[in-house]
Amino acid sequence: MGNATWRLLSIGSTLAATKLATMAASKGWKVMTGRPVPVKGDFERERTRDVVAYAALSSMLVVGARVAAERKAAEYYRQSTGHLPRGIARGDITLTDVHSYRKLRRARAKASRAVKHLSS
């Protein structure tokens, strides 16, 4: 199994989890409220609080399902190959991450010097 297999496994499980979570949110909303799912653009019929509540509920379910699906896919990949996928095993530190870390370190040093200067 290689990098392409991991990508297919990861994307497929994420898409399936997203679809299932969206369907669960829609059905759950209908069962709990007895009304159809609020539509974001229907300003005349839907209350804003219903739209916001449904968005929060569905977002929470989708993100939770995606995280769980990716973890299960990584677990399956590890059991099949004996190691984690390359991107997960390394932590994928990119050049942007390195630059951000250096920038943060410089800003902290500058703030520390400013505090020392003010206190003296």
C-alpha positions in Angstrom: 0.0 0.0 0.0 1.3 3.4 -0.9 0.6 7.0 -0.7 -2.0 6.9 -3.4 -3.9 4.1 -1.6 -3.8 6.1 1.6 -5.2 9.2 -0.2 -8.1 7.1 -1.7 -8.8 5.5 1.7 -8.7 8.8 3.5 -10.8 10.7 0.9 -13.3 7.9 0.5 -13.9 7.5 4.2 -14.1 11.3 4.8 -16.7 11.7 2.0 -18.8 8.7 3.2 -18.7 10.1 6.8 -19.7 13.5 5.7 -22.6 12.2 3.7 -23.8 10.0 6.6 -23.5 12.8 9.1 -25.4 15.2 7.0 -28.2 12.7 6.5 -28.2 12.0 10.2 -28.4 15.7 11.0 -31.3 16.2 8.6 -33.3 13.2 9.9 -32.5 14.2 13.5 -33.8 17.7 12.9 -37.0 16.5 11.4 -37.6 14.0 14.3 -36.8 16.6 17.0 -38.7 19.6 15.6 -41.3 18.0 13.3 -40.3 20.5 10.6 -38.2 20.2 7.5 -34.5 21.3 7.6 -34.3 25.1 7.5 -33.0 26.6 4.3 -30.4 29.3 4.7 -31.8 31.6 2.0 -35.5 31.3 2.9 -35.9 34.5 4.9 -39.7 34.6 4.9 -40.4 31.2 6.3 -37.4 30.2 8.5 -36.4 31.8 11.7 -32.7 32.8 12.1 -32.3 30.8 15.3 -33.5 27.6 13.5 -31.0 28.1 10.7 -28.2 28.8 13.2 -29.2 25.8 15.4 -29.3 23.4 12.4 -25.9 24.7 11.1 -24.3 24.2 14.6 -25.8 20.7 14.9 -24.9 19.5 11.4 -21.4 21.0 11.6 -20.7 19.3 14.9 -21.9 16.0 13.5 -19.9 16.3 10.3 -16.6 17.3 11.9 -16.9 14.5 14.5 -17.7 11.9 11.8 -14.8 13.1 9.6 -12.3 12.8 12.5 -13.6 9.4 13.5 -13.5 8.2 9.9 -9.9 9.4 9.3 -8.8 7.8 12.5 -10.4 4.5 11.6 -8.9 4.7 8.1 -5.4 5.3 9.6 -5.9 2.4 12.0 -6.9 0.1 9.1 -3.9 1.3 7.1 -1.6 0.6 10.0 -3.0 -2.9 10.4 -2.7 -3.6 6.7 0.9 -2.3 6.3 2.4 -2.3 9.7 3.0 1.5 9.8 1.1 4.7 9.6 0.8 6.7 6.4 3.7 8.9 5.6 1.9 12.2 6.3 0.6 11.1 9.6 3.7 9.4 10.8 5.9 12.5 10.3 3.4 15.1 11.4 3.8 16.9 8.0 5.9 19.9 9.1 6.0 22.2 6.1 8.2 25.1 5.3 5.3 27.4 6.1 5.2 25.9 9.6 8.9 26.4 10.1 8.6 30.1 8.9 5.7 30.6 11.3 7.6 29.2 14.2 10.6 31.4 13.5 8.3 34.5 13.2 6.6 33.6 16.5 10.0 33.1 18.2 11.2 36.5 16.9 8.0 38.2 18.1 8.3 36.7 21.6 12.0 37.8 21.8 11.0 41.3 20.7 8.2 41.5 23.3 10.5 40.2 26.0 13.1 42.9 25.2 10.3 45.6 25.2 9.1 44.4 28.7 12.7 44.5 30.0 13.2 48.0 28.6 9.9 49.2 30.2 10.7 47.7 33.6 14.2 49.3 33.7 
